[in-house]
Amino acid sequence: MSRVAVISAVLDEPERCQQEFNKILGGFKGIIKGRMGIPFDDEGVSVIAVTVVGDMDTINNLTGKLGKIPSVSVKTSVSKKEIRG
């Protein structure tokens, strides 16, 4: 069974880490349902929210990989309800 989750990320130095961040997301494109990014150019920070639907192992794998990128902080909120995905 699958769950809906939102992965939120703050990129403190987007010019240094955004390429790796996007590469990892590309590897999980099958579970990504939406993405919103807000650049704070003057502050040198970007905020990104990614909505996914997948099994917990896959969601945790994605979150873990994103969290290992230097200058990236990640948090995930997961629905308690299981769905068919």
N, CA, C and O atoms as a CHARMM CRD file, in Angstrom:
* protein
*
  340
    1    1 MET  N      0.83000  -1.18300   0.00000 PROA 1      0.00000
    2    1 MET  CA     0.00000   0.00000   0.00000 PROA 1      0.00000
    3    1 MET  C      0.87800   1.25100   0.00000 PROA 1      0.00000
    4    1 MET  O      2.03100   1.22100   0.42900 PROA 1      0.00000
    5    2 SER  N      0.32600   2.31100  -0.47300 PROA 2      0.00000
    6    2 SER  CA     1.05000   3.57000  -0.60300 PROA 2      0.00000
    7    2 SER  C      0.50300   4.61400   0.36200 PROA 2      0.00000
    8    2 SER  O     -0.57300   4.46300   0.94000 PROA 2      0.00000
    9    3 ARG  N      1.27500   5.66400   0.51000 PROA 3      0.00000
   10    3 ARG  CA     0.86100   6.80500   1.31500 PROA 3      0.00000
   11    3 ARG  C      1.18800   8.08700   0.55900 PROA 3      0.00000
   12    3 ARG  O      2.08100   8.12800  -0.28700 PROA 3      0.00000
   13    4 VAL  N      0.43800   9.12600   0.89300 PROA 4      0.00000
   14    4 VAL  CA     0.71100  10.44500   0.35600 PROA 4      0.00000
   15    4 VAL  C      1.65800  11.13100   1.33800 PROA 4      0.00000
   16    4 VAL  O      1.47100  11.05200   2.55200 PROA 4      0.00000
   17    5 ALA  N      2.67200  11.80200   0.80400 PROA 5      0.00000
   18    5 ALA  CA     3.62100  12.50700   1.66600 PROA 5      0.00000
   19    5 ALA  C      4.05000  13.81000   1.00500 PROA 5      0.00000
   20    5 ALA  O      4.00100  13.96300  -0.21500 PROA 5      0.00000
   21    6 VAL  N      4.46900  14.73700   1.84800 PROA 6      0.00000
   22    6 VAL  CA     5.05300  15.98200   1.36700 PROA 6      0.00000
   23    6 VAL  C      6.46700  16.06400   1.92800 PROA 6      0.00000
   24    6 VAL  O      6.67300  16.01700   3.14100 PROA 6      0.00000
   25    7 ILE  N      7.42300  16.18600   1.03700 PROA 7      0.00000
   26    7 ILE  CA     8.81700  16.34200   1.42800 PROA 7      0.00000
   27    7 ILE  C      9.15200  17.82100   1.28200 PROA 7      0.00000
   28    7 ILE  O      9.08800  18.37200   0.18300 PROA 7      0.00000
   29    8 SER  N      9.50500  18.45500   2.38200 PROA 8      0.00000
   30    8 SER  CA     9.87400  19.86600   2.32800 PROA 8      0.00000
   31    8 SER  C     11.38600  19.97000   2.49700 PROA 8      0.00000
   32    8 SER  O     11.99200  19.27500   3.31200 PROA 8      0.00000
   33    9 ALA  N     11.97100  20.85600   1.70600 PROA 9      0.00000
   34    9 ALA  CA    13.42000  21.01400   1.74700 PROA 9      0.00000
   35    9 ALA  C     13.78600  22.49200   1.70700 PROA 9      0.00000
   36    9 ALA  O     13.16200  23.28900   1.00700 PROA 9      0.00000
   37   10 VAL  N     14.80700  22.83100   2.47100 PROA 10     0.00000
   38   10 VAL  CA    15.38600  24.16400   2.43500 PROA 10     0.00000
   39   10 VAL  C     16.81300  24.00600   1.92600 PROA 10     0.00000
   40   10 VAL  O     17.62600  23.29900   2.52100 PROA 10     0.00000
   41   11 LEU  N     17.10200  24.67300   0.82000 PROA 11     0.00000
   42   11 LEU  CA    18.43400  24.64900   0.23800 PROA 11     0.00000
   43   11 LEU  C     19.12700  25.94500   0.61700 PROA 11     0.00000
   44   11 LEU  O     18.79100  27.01100   0.10100 PROA 11     0.00000
   45   12 ASP  N     20.10500  25.85300   1.52900 PROA 12     0.00000
   46   12 ASP  CA    20.77400  27.05400   2.03000 PROA 12     0.00000
   47   12 ASP  C     21.72900  27.67000   1.01700 PROA 12     0.00000
   48   12 ASP  O     22.00200  28.86900   1.06600 PROA 12     0.00000
   49   13 GLU  N     22.23100  26.86200   0.11100 PROA 13     0.00000
   50   13 GLU  CA    23.10700  27.35500  -0.94800 PROA 13     0.00000
   51   13 GLU  C     22.66800  26.71000  -2.25900 PROA 13     0.00000
   52   13 GLU  O     23.35000  25.82100  -2.77000 PROA 13     0.00000
   53   14 PRO  N     21.53800  27.14800  -2.80600 PROA 14     0.00000
   54   14 PRO  CA    20.97100  26.45800  -3.96400 PROA 14     0.00000
   55   14 PRO  C     21.90600  26.38300  -5.16700 PROA 14     0.00000
   56   14 PRO  O     21.86500  25.41400  -5.92400 PROA 14     0.00000
   57   15 GLU  N     22.74400  27.39400  -5.34600 PROA 15     0.00000
   58   15 GLU  CA    23.64800  27.35900  -6.49500 PROA 15     0.00000
   59   15 GLU  C     24.65200  26.20900  -6.39500 PROA 15     0.00000
   60   15 GLU  O     25.19000  25.76600  -7.41000 PROA 15     0.00000
   61   16 ARG  N     24.90400  25.72900  -5.18800 PROA 16     0.00000
   62   16 ARG  CA    25.86200  24.64500  -4.98100 PROA 16     0.00000
   63   16 ARG  C     25.20500  23.27200  -4.94500 PROA 16     0.00000
   64   16 ARG  O     25.85700  22.27700  -5.26000 PROA 16     0.00000
   65   17 CYS  N     23.93500  23.19300  -4.56900 PROA 17     0.00000
   66   17 CYS  CA    23.34300  21.88100  -4.32900 PROA 17     0.00000
   67   17 CYS  C     22.11700  21.56700  -5.18500 PROA 17     0.00000
   68   17 CYS  O     21.62800  20.43700  -5.16300 PROA 17     0.00000
   69   18 GLN  N     21.61500  22.54100  -5.93500 PROA 18     0.00000
   70   18 GLN  CA    20.37000  22.32200  -6.66700 PROA 18     0.00000
   71   18 GLN  C     20.49900  21.26200  -7.75600 PROA 18     0.00000
   72   18 GLN  O     19.55500  20.50800  -7.99300 PROA 18     0.00000
   73   19 GLN  N     21.64200  21.19200  -8.41600 PROA 19     0.00000
   74   19 GLN  CA    21.82200  20.20600  -9.48100 PROA 19     0.00000
   75   19 GLN  C     21.73900  18.78100  -8.92400 PROA 19     0.00000
   76   19 GLN  O     21.06400  17.93000  -9.50300 PROA 19     0.00000
   77   20 GLU  N     22.41200  18.52100  -7.81800 PROA 20     0.00000
   78   20 GLU  CA    22.34800  17.19600  -7.19900 PROA 20     0.00000
   79   20 GLU  C     20.94100  16.90600  -6.67900 PROA 20     0.00000
   80   20 GLU  O     20.44500  15.78800  -6.81600 PROA 20     0.00000
   81   21 PHE  N     20.30600  17.90000  -6.08900 PROA 21     0.00000
   82   21 PHE  CA    18.93300  17.77000  -5.59300 PROA 21     0.00000
   83   21 PHE  C     18.00600  17.34500  -6.73700 PROA 21     0.00000
   84   21 PHE  O     17.24000  16.39200  -6.59600 PROA 21     0.00000
   85   22 ASN  N     18.07600  18.04700  -7.85900 PROA 22     0.00000
   86   22 ASN  CA    17.21600  17.73400  -9.00000 PROA 22     0.00000
   87   22 ASN  C     17.53600  16.37300  -9.60800 PROA 22     0.00000
   88   22 ASN  O     16.63600  15.67700 -10.07900 PROA 22     0.00000
   89   23 LYS  N     18.80200  15.99200  -9.60000 PROA 23     0.00000
   90   23 LYS  CA    19.20000  14.67800 -10.12900 PROA 23     0.00000
   91   23 LYS  C     18.57100  13.55500  -9.29900 PROA 23     0.00000
   92   23 LYS  O     18.07000  12.57300  -9.84700 PROA 23     0.00000
   93   24 ILE  N     18.60300  13.71100  -7.99300 PROA 24     0.00000
   94   24 ILE  CA    17.99600  12.69400  -7.12000 PROA 24     0.00000
   95   24 ILE  C     16.49100  12.63400  -7.34600 PROA 24     0.00000
   96   24 ILE  O     15.92400  11.54600  -7.44900 PROA 24     0.00000
   97   25 LEU  N     15.83300  13.80200  -7.42400 PROA 25     0.00000
   98   25 LEU  CA    14.39400  13.81100  -7.69000 PROA 25     0.00000
   99   25 LEU  C     14.08000  13.10600  -9.01200 PROA 25     0.00000
  100   25 LEU  O     13.09100  12.38000  -9.10900 PROA 25     0.00000
  101   26 GLY  N     14.91100  13.31500 -10.01600 PROA 26     0.00000
  102   26 GLY  CA    14.69700  12.67600 -11.31100 PROA 26     0.00000
  103   26 GLY  C     14.69500  11.15500 -11.22200 PROA 26     0.00000
  104   26 GLY  O     14.00700  10.48300 -11.99000 PROA 26     0.00000
  105   27 GLY  N     15.45700  10.62000 -10.29500 PROA 27     0.00000
  106   27 GLY  CA    15.49300   9.17900 -10.10000 PROA 27     0.00000
  107   27 GLY  C     14.23700   8.62000  -9.44400 PROA 27     0.00000
  108   27 GLY  O     14.02400   7.40800  -9.43200 PROA 27     0.00000
  109   28 PHE  N     13.40600   9.50400  -8.90000 PROA 28     0.00000
  110   28 PHE  CA    12.17000   9.10600  -8.22200 PROA 28     0.00000
  111   28 PHE  C     10.94800   9.69300  -8.91400 PROA 28     0.00000
  112   28 PHE  O      9.89600   9.83300  -8.29100 PROA 28     0.00000
  113   29 LYS  N     11.07200  10.03900 -10.19500 PROA 29     0.00000
  114   29 LYS  CA     9.97700  10.72800 -10.88900 PROA 29     0.00000
  115   29 LYS  C      8.69000   9.90800 -10.92500 PROA 29     0.00000
  116   29 LYS  O      7.61400  10.47800 -11.10200 PROA 29     0.00000
  117   30 GLY  N      8.76900   8.61400 -10.76500 PROA 30     0.00000
  118   30 GLY  CA     7.58100   7.76700 -10.78400 PROA 30     0.00000
  119   30 GLY  C      6.64600   7.98200  -9.60200 PROA 30     0.00000
  120   30 GLY  O      5.45500   7.68500  -9.69800 PROA 30     0.00000
  121   31 ILE  N      7.16800   8.49600  -8.48700 PROA 31     0.00000
  122   31 ILE  CA     6.30900   8.70800  -7.31300 PROA 31     0.00000
  123   31 ILE  C      5.96500  10.17600  -7.09900 PROA 31     0.00000
  124   31 ILE  O      5.12400  10.49400  -6.25800 PROA 31     0.00000
  125   32 ILE  N      6.59900  11.07400  -7.84400 PROA 32     0.00000
  126   32 ILE  CA     6.38000  12.51000  -7.65600 PROA 32     0.00000
  127   32 ILE  C      5.10800  12.94700  -8.36600 PROA 32     0.00000
  128   32 ILE  O      4.93900  12.71500  -9.56300 PROA 32     0.00000
  129   33 LYS  N      4.21900  13.58200  -7.61500 PROA 33     0.00000
  130   33 LYS  CA     2.94000  14.05900  -8.16300 PROA 33     0.00000
  131   33 LYS  C      2.90900  15.56300  -8.33300 PROA 33     0.00000
  132   33 LYS  O      2.09800  16.07200  -9.10700 PROA 33     0.00000
  133   34 GLY  N      3.76900  16.29100  -7.63300 PROA 34     0.00000
  134   34 GLY  CA     3.80000  17.73600  -7.75500 PROA 34     0.00000
  135   34 GLY  C      5.01200  18.31100  -7.05200 PROA 34     0.00000
  136   34 GLY  O      5.58500  17.69900  -6.15000 PROA 34     0.00000
  137   35 ARG  N      5.39000  19.50500  -7.49000 PROA 35     0.00000
  138   35 ARG  CA     6.55500  20.16200  -6.90200 PROA 35     0.00000
  139   35 ARG  C      6.34300  21.67200  -6.94500 PROA 35     0.00000
  140   35 ARG  O      5.86600  22.22300  -7.93700 PROA 35     0.00000
  141   36 MET  N      6.70800  22.32300  -5.84700 PROA 36     0.00000
  142   36 MET  CA     6.62700  23.78300  -5.78700 PROA 36     0.00000
  143   36 MET  C      7.94100  24.29100  -5.21500 PROA 36     0.00000
  144   36 MET  O      8.40600  23.81000  -4.18200 PROA 36     0.00000
  145   37 GLY  N      8.52600  25.25100  -5.88000 PROA 37     0.00000
  146   37 GLY  CA     9.76500  25.83600  -5.40100 PROA 37     0.00000
  147   37 GLY  C      9.64000  27.33700  -5.29300 PROA 37     0.00000
  148   37 GLY  O      9.05700  27.98900  -6.16000 PROA 37     0.00000
  149   38 ILE  N     10.18700  27.88100  -4.22600 PROA 38     0.00000
  150   38 ILE  CA    10.18100  29.32600  -4.02400 PROA 38     0.00000
  151   38 ILE  C     11.62300  29.77500  -3.79100 PROA 38     0.00000
  152   38 ILE  O     12.21600  29.45200  -2.76200 PROA 38     0.00000
  153   39 PRO  N     12.18600  30.51700  -4.74100 PROA 39     0.00000
  154   39 PRO  CA    13.55100  31.01400  -4.53400 PROA 39     0.00000
  155   39 PRO  C     13.55500  32.31600  -3.74200 PROA 39     0.00000
  156   39 PRO  O     12.74200  33.20500  -3.99300 PROA 39     0.00000
  157   40 PHE  N     14.44400  32.42000  -2.81500 PROA 40     0.00000
  158   40 PHE  CA    14.69300  33.66100  -2.08500 PROA 40     0.00000
  159   40 PHE  C     16.08200  34.11900  -2.53100 PROA 40     0.00000
  160   40 PHE  O     17.06800  33.95400  -1.81300 PROA 40     0.00000
  161   41 ASP  N     16.13400  34.69800  -3.73000 PROA 41     0.00000
  162   41 ASP  CA    17.40700  35.03800  -4.35600 PROA 41     0.00000
  163   41 ASP  C     18.25500  35.98200  -3.50700 PROA 41     0.00000
  164   41 ASP  O     19.46300  35.78300  -3.38200 PROA 41     0.00000
  165   42 ASP  N     17.64400  36.99000  -2.93400 PROA 42     0.00000
  166   42 ASP  CA    18.40300  37.95600  -2.13200 PROA 42     0.00000
  167   42 ASP  C     19.03400  37.31100  -0.90700 PROA 42     0.00000
  168   42 ASP  O     20.09600  37.73300  -0.45000 PROA 42     0.00000
  169   43 GLU  N     18.37000  36.28300  -0.37800 PROA 43     0.00000
  170   43 GLU  CA    18.87100  35.60200   0.81500 PROA 43     0.00000
  171   43 GLU  C     19.74700  34.40500   0.48700 PROA 43     0.00000
  172   43 GLU  O     20.40600  33.86700   1.37600 PROA 43     0.00000
  173   44 GLY  N     19.76800  33.97400  -0.76800 PROA 44     0.00000
  174   44 GLY  CA    20.56000  32.81000  -1.15400 PROA 44     0.00000
  175   44 GLY  C     19.98500  31.50800  -0.63300 PROA 44     0.00000
  176   44 GLY  O     20.73100  30.59800  -0.26800 PROA 44     0.00000
  177   45 VAL  N     18.65300  31.41200  -0.59600 PROA 45     0.00000
  178   45 VAL  CA    17.95400  30.23900  -0.06800 PROA 45     0.00000
  179   45 VAL  C     16.82000  29.87900  -1.01700 PROA 45     0.00000
  180   45 VAL  O     16.19900  30.76000  -1.61100 PROA 45     0.00000
  181   46 SER  N     16.54900  28.58500  -1.16100 PROA 46     0.00000
  182   46 SER  CA    15.37200  28.11600  -1.89600 PROA 46     0.00000
  183   46 SER  C     14.58200  27.16500  -1.01500 PROA 46     0.00000
  184   46 SER  O     15.15300  26.38300  -0.25500 PROA 46     0.00000
  185   47 VAL  N     13.26100  27.24100  -1.12600 PROA 47     0.00000
  186   47 VAL  CA    12.37000  26.33900  -0.39200 PROA 47     0.00000
  187   47 VAL  C     11.61600  25.52100  -1.42600 PROA 47     0.00000
  188   47 VAL  O     11.04500  26.06700  -2.37000 PROA 47     0.00000
  189   48 ILE  N     11.61900  24.20300  -1.23900 PROA 48     0.00000
  190   48 ILE  CA    10.98100  23.30500  -2.20200 PROA 48     0.00000
  191   48 ILE  C     10.08000  22.33500  -1.45300 PROA 48     0.00000
  192   48 ILE  O     10.46700  21.77800  -0.42500 PROA 48     0.00000
  193   49 ALA  N      8.85500  22.13600  -1.98500 PROA 49     0.00000
  194   49 ALA  CA     7.92200  21.13900  -1.45100 PROA 49     0.00000
  195   49 ALA  C      7.61400  20.15300  -2.57400 PROA 49     0.00000
  196   49 ALA  O      7.24900  20.55400  -3.67900 PROA 49     0.00000
  197   50 VAL  N      7.76200  18.86800  -2.28700 PROA 50     0.00000
  198   50 VAL  CA     7.52100  17.82200  -3.27600 PROA 50     0.00000
  199   50 VAL  C      6.44600  16.88600  -2.72500 PROA 50     0.00000
  200   50 VAL  O      6.60500  16.32400  -1.64200 PROA 50     0.00000
  201   51 THR  N      5.35900  16.71900  -3.46600 PROA 51     0.00000
  202   51 THR  CA     4.29300  15.80100  -3.07000 PROA 51     0.00000
  203   51 THR  C      4.52800  14.46800  -3.76800 PROA 51     0.00000
  204   51 THR  O      4.71000  14.41400  -4.98400 PROA 51     0.00000
  205   52 VAL  N      4.52100  13.39200  -2.97900 PROA 52     0.00000
  206   52 VAL  CA     4.78300  12.05600  -3.52500 PROA 52     0.00000
  207   52 VAL  C      3.70300  11.08100  -3.08400 PROA 52     0.00000
  208   52 VAL  O      3.02800  11.29100  -2.07600 PROA 52     0.00000
  209   53 VAL  N      3.55100  10.01500  -3.85500 PROA 53     0.00000
  210   53 VAL  CA     2.69400   8.89000  -3.48200 PROA 53     0.00000
  211   53 VAL  C      3.52500   7.63100  -3.70500 PROA 53     0.00000
  212   53 VAL  O      3.94400   7.33900  -4.82600 PROA 53     0.00000
  213   54 GLY  N      3.75800   6.89200  -2.62200 PROA 54     0.00000
  214   54 GLY  CA     4.57000   5.69000  -2.74400 PROA 54     0.00000
  215   54 GLY  C      4.58700   4.90600  -1.45500 PROA 54     0.00000
  216   54 GLY  O      3.98500   5.30500  -0.45800 PROA 54     0.00000
  217   55 ASP  N      5.29200   3.77300  -1.48500 PROA 55     0.00000
  218   55 ASP  CA     5.42500   2.97400  -0.26900 PROA 55     0.00000
  219   55 ASP  C      6.46100   3.64500   0.63700 PROA 55     0.00000
  220   55 ASP  O      7.28700   4.43400   0.17600 PROA 55     0.00000
  221   56 MET  N      6.40600   3.32500   1.90800 PROA 56     0.00000
  222   56 MET  CA     7.24600   4.00800   2.88400 PROA 56     0.00000
  223   56 MET  C      8.73200   3.78700   2.63000 PROA 56     0.00000
  224   56 MET  O      9.53100   4.69100   2.87200 PROA 56     0.00000
  225   57 ASP  N      9.12200   2.62000   2.15300 PROA 57     0.00000
  226   57 ASP  CA    10.53300   2.38700   1.87300 PROA 57     0.00000
  227   57 ASP  C     11.04600   3.34800   0.80900 PROA 57     0.00000
  228   57 ASP  O     12.14600   3.88600   0.93400 PROA 57     0.00000
  229   58 THR  N     10.25600   3.56400  -0.23400 PROA 58     0.00000
  230   58 THR  CA    10.67100   4.45100  -1.31900 PROA 58     0.00000
  231   58 THR  C     10.69300   5.90600  -0.85600 PROA 58     0.00000
  232   58 THR  O     11.62500   6.64600  -1.17200 PROA 58     0.00000
  233   59 ILE  N      9.67300   6.31400  -0.11300 PROA 59     0.00000
  234   59 ILE  CA     9.63300   7.68300   0.40600 PROA 59     0.00000
  235   59 ILE  C     10.83000   7.93500   1.33000 PROA 59     0.00000
  236   59 ILE  O     11.48200   8.97500   1.23700 PROA 59     0.00000
  237   60 ASN  N     11.11100   6.98700   2.21100 PROA 60     0.00000
  238   60 ASN  CA    12.24200   7.13900   3.12500 PROA 60     0.00000
  239   60 ASN  C     13.57400   7.14500   2.38100 PROA 60     0.00000
  240   60 ASN  O     14.49500   7.87200   2.75500 PROA 60     0.00000
  241   61 ASN  N     13.67600   6.34000   1.33200 PROA 61     0.00000
  242   61 ASN  CA    14.88700   6.30900   0.52100 PROA 61     0.00000
  243   61 ASN  C     15.13500   7.67300  -0.11600 PROA 61     0.00000
  244   61 ASN  O     16.25100   8.19000  -0.07500 PROA 61     0.00000
  245   62 LEU  N     14.08900   8.25300  -0.70200 PROA 62     0.00000
  246   62 LEU  CA    14.20600   9.57200  -1.32300 PROA 62     0.00000
  247   62 LEU  C     14.57900  10.62400  -0.28900 PROA 62     0.00000
  248   62 LEU  O     15.49700  11.41400  -0.50800 PROA 62     0.00000
  249   63 THR  N     13.87600  10.63800   0.82600 PROA 63     0.00000
  250   63 THR  CA    14.15000  11.62200   1.87800 PROA 63     0.00000
  251   63 THR  C     15.58400  11.49000   2.38500 PROA 63     0.00000
  252   63 THR  O     16.26600  12.49300   2.59400 PROA 63     0.00000
  253   64 GLY  N     16.03300  10.27300   2.58000 PROA 64     0.00000
  254   64 GLY  CA    17.39300  10.03900   3.06500 PROA 64     0.00000
  255   64 GLY  C     18.45200  10.55100   2.11300 PROA 64     0.00000
  256   64 GLY  O     19.43200  11.16700   2.53100 PROA 64     0.00000
  257   65 LYS  N     18.25300  10.29400   0.82600 PROA 65     0.00000
  258   65 LYS  CA    19.22100  10.76300  -0.16800 PROA 65     0.00000
  259   65 LYS  C     19.26400  12.28300  -0.23300 PROA 65     0.00000
  260   65 LYS  O     20.34000  12.87400  -0.33000 PROA 65     0.00000
  261   66 LEU  N     18.09800  12.91400  -0.17900 PROA 66     0.00000
  262   66 LEU  CA    18.06100  14.37700  -0.21100 PROA 66     0.00000
  263   66 LEU  C     18.71800  14.96300   1.03300 PROA 66     0.00000
  264   66 LEU  O     19.42500  15.96700   0.95200 PROA 66     0.00000
  265   67 GLY  N     18.48600  14.34100   2.17400 PROA 67     0.00000
  266   67 GLY  CA    19.03400  14.84000   3.43300 PROA 67     0.00000
  267   67 GLY  C     20.54200  14.72400   3.54200 PROA 67     0.00000
  268   67 GLY  O     21.15000  15.39400   4.37700 PROA 67     0.00000
  269   68 LYS  N     21.16000  13.88800   2.71600 PROA 68     0.00000
  270   68 LYS  CA    22.61900  13.73300   2.74400 PROA 68     0.00000
  271   68 LYS  C     23.34500  14.79100   1.91400 PROA 68     0.00000
  272   68 LYS  O     24.57100  14.89100   1.96500 PROA 68     0.00000
  273   69 ILE  N     22.59400  15.57000   1.15900 PROA 69     0.00000
  274   69 ILE  CA    23.21800  16.61500   0.35200 PROA 69     0.00000
  275   69 ILE  C     23.63300  17.75900   1.28500 PROA 69     0.00000
  276   69 ILE  O     22.81600  18.24100   2.06800 PROA 69     0.00000
  277   70 PRO  N     24.89200  18.19500   1.20600 PROA 70     0.00000
  278   70 PRO  CA    25.30800  19.32800   2.03600 PROA 70     0.00000
  279   70 PRO  C     24.45800  20.56900   1.73900 PROA 70     0.00000
  280   70 PRO  O     24.09500  20.81000   0.58800 PROA 70     0.00000
  281   71 SER  N     24.14900  21.33200   2.74100 PROA 71     0.00000
  282   71 SER  CA    23.36700  22.57500   2.66800 PROA 71     0.00000
  283   71 SER  C     21.88500  22.34500   2.41400 PROA 71     0.00000
  284   71 SER  O     21.17200  23.28700   2.07000 PROA 71     0.00000
  285   72 VAL  N     21.39800  21.10200   2.57700 PROA 72     0.00000
  286   72 VAL  CA    19.98000  20.79300   2.38600 PROA 72     0.00000
  287   72 VAL  C     19.40700  20.27100   3.69900 PROA 72     0.00000
  288   72 VAL  O     19.95800  19.35100   4.30200 PROA 72     0.00000
  289   73 SER  N     18.28700  20.87000   4.14200 PROA 73     0.00000
  290   73 SER  CA    17.54300  20.38900   5.31200 PROA 73     0.00000
  291   73 SER  C     16.21800  19.83800   4.81300 PROA 73     0.00000
  292   73 SER  O     15.53500  20.48300   4.01700 PROA 73     0.00000
  293   74 VAL  N     15.84700  18.63900   5.28100 PROA 74     0.00000
  294   74 VAL  CA    14.66000  17.95400   4.76800 PROA 74     0.00000
  295   74 VAL  C     13.77600  17.49000   5.92000 PROA 74     0.00000
  296   74 VAL  O     14.26400  17.01200   6.94400 PROA 74     0.00000
  297   75 LYS  N     12.47200  17.64100   5.73500 PROA 75     0.00000
  298   75 LYS  CA    11.47200  17.08900   6.64300 PROA 75     0.00000
  299   75 LYS  C     10.36500  16.47600   5.79500 PROA 75     0.00000
  300   75 LYS  O     10.06500  16.96400   4.70600 PROA 75     0.00000
  301   76 THR  N      9.76300  15.41000   6.29700 PROA 76     0.00000
  302   76 THR  CA     8.70000  14.73500   5.55800 PROA 76     0.00000
  303   76 THR  C      7.46900  14.58100   6.43600 PROA 76     0.00000
  304   76 THR  O      7.56200  14.17600   7.59500 PROA 76     0.00000
  305   77 SER  N      6.32400  14.90800   5.87000 PROA 77     0.00000
  306   77 SER  CA     5.03600  14.67400   6.52100 PROA 77     0.00000
  307   77 SER  C      4.31000  13.60400   5.72500 PROA 77     0.00000
  308   77 SER  O      4.18000  13.70600   4.50600 PROA 77     0.00000
  309   78 VAL  N      3.83700  12.57500   6.42200 PROA 78     0.00000
  310   78 VAL  CA     3.23100  11.41700   5.75900 PROA 78     0.00000
  311   78 VAL  C      1.80200  11.24000   6.24300 PROA 78     0.00000
  312   78 VAL  O      1.52100  11.33200   7.43900 PROA 78     0.00000
  313   79 SER  N      0.90000  10.98300   5.29900 PROA 79     0.00000
  314   79 SER  CA    -0.48700  10.69700   5.63700 PROA 79     0.00000
  315   79 SER  C     -0.56100   9.41200   6.45900 PROA 79     0.00000
  316   79 SER  O      0.18200   8.46500   6.20100 PROA 79     0.00000
  317   80 LYS  N     -1.43700   9.37800   7.42600 PROA 80     0.00000
  318   80 LYS  CA    -1.65700   8.16400   8.21000 PROA 80     0.00000
  319   80 LYS  C     -2.48300   7.14900   7.44300 PROA 80     0.00000
  320   80 LYS  O     -2.47700   5.95900   7.75900 PROA 80     0.00000
  321   81 LYS  N     -3.18600   7.62500   6.44000 PROA 81     0.00000
  322   81 LYS  CA    -4.09200   6.77200   5.65700 PROA 81     0.00000
  323   81 LYS  C     -3.32600   6.07700   4.51900 PROA 81     0.00000
  324   81 LYS  O     -2.60400   6.72000   3.75700 PROA 81     0.00000
  325   82 GLU  N     -3.49600   4.77300   4.42400 PROA 82     0.00000
  326   82 GLU  CA    -2.91500   4.03100   3.30200 PROA 82     0.00000
  327   82 GLU  C     -3.86900   4.11200   2.11200 PROA 82     0.00000
  328   82 GLU  O     -5.08900   4.07000   2.26900 PROA 82     0.00000
  329   83 ILE  N     -3.27900   4.23100   0.91000 PROA 83     0.00000
  330   83 ILE  CA    -4.08100   4.30600  -0.30500 PROA 83     0.00000
  331   83 ILE  C     -3.53500   3.31700  -1.32500 PROA 83     0.00000
  332   83 ILE  O     -2.43500   2.78800  -1.16700 PROA 83     0.00000
  333   84 ARG  N     -4.29800   3.07800  -2.35000 PROA 84     0.00000
  334   84 ARG  CA    -3.79800   2.27600  -3.46500 PROA 84     0.00000
  335   84 ARG  C     -3.08500   3.23800  -4.40700 PROA 84     0.00000
  336   84 ARG  O     -3.67300   4.20700  -4.88600 PROA 84     0.00000
  337   85 GLY  N     -1.82700   2.96000  -4.66300 PROA 85     0.00000
  338   85 GLY  CA    -1.07700   3.91700  -5.46100 PROA 85     0.00000
  339   85 GLY  C     -0.39000   3.36300  -6.62800 PROA 85     0.00000
  340   85 GLY  O      0.27000   4.09800  -7.36300 PROA 85     0.00000
